[in-house]
Structure formats: C-alpha cells, structure tokens
Amino acid sequence: MPFQPGISGNPSGRPKNTGNRQRVFNDLVGPHKESLFKKAIDMALNGNEAMLRLLLDRMLPAKPTDEPIQLDISNATDFNNVRTITQLGSESLKAVLSGKITPEDAGRILALISGHYKTFELIELWEKFKAFEAREN
C-alpha cells in the first residue's frame, strides 16, 4: 500500500516505554556508574588488556593528524610569484626525499600550493581582462 498523506502506517503507535533507549540505559546504569568505573579500572590494572585499551582509547586524546611542517624557504618573499611557488614544490620534494616529512604531508603541501597558484592565476587573468577592457573602452 503506497504512502497516503495524513494516514499513519502504524495507527496504534509505538508501544509505551520503548522509545528512549538512552533514558532507559541511564536509569539502569546511572546509579551504578561509580562502581562500574571502579570495576573497569580494576580490571585494566589487573591485566585485562581489552579493558585497558578501551579506557585508554576513551581517555587519551586522538593522535593529532595535522602538525606544523618546516620547509626552508627563507629566501622566498613574494608568494605571488611563479618562481617562489615552484620553489615551495621543490622544497617539499626535497623534504620527502630526505625523510623530513612524509609523502602524505607533501601531498597536503602541494594541494595548498596548487590552490594558492590557482588563486594567483585567477587574479592575473582578472587583471589582464580589466586591462583589455580598459583598452577597448
């Protein structure tokens, strides 16, 4: 039977006390929370590796996936310059080859450089268009 607006597919509705699982869980576990935490910690301290792993996974912050990367671009001053942009790419490659950064890090750097270059290119095209437009008028 296709859906018809205004007509319920379950006319008698959901049975009472079956809707809010989180509330039911909290009602059952809440009063025992402190003793459950103590038990979990005791299990971990007594060598239960699964419990130790669970507690550490929940308690320790995740490993950062984005840390600063140092590249030697000390002589670069104009980042809207093709020579500087290509130098950034070369320095990224050198850093990977020397083991200073991972290929994944270099990929992120090159994506950033590529995005900047596209912006730089767009600005250049816009300026050329404006100059052409001014000559035509």
Secondary structure by P-SEA (a helix, b strand, c coil): ccccccccccccccccccccaaaaaaaacccaaaaaaaaaaaaaaacaaaaaaaaaaacccccccccccccccccccccccaaaaaaaaaaaaaaaaaccccaaaaaaaaaaaaaaaaaaaaaaaaaaaaaaaaaac
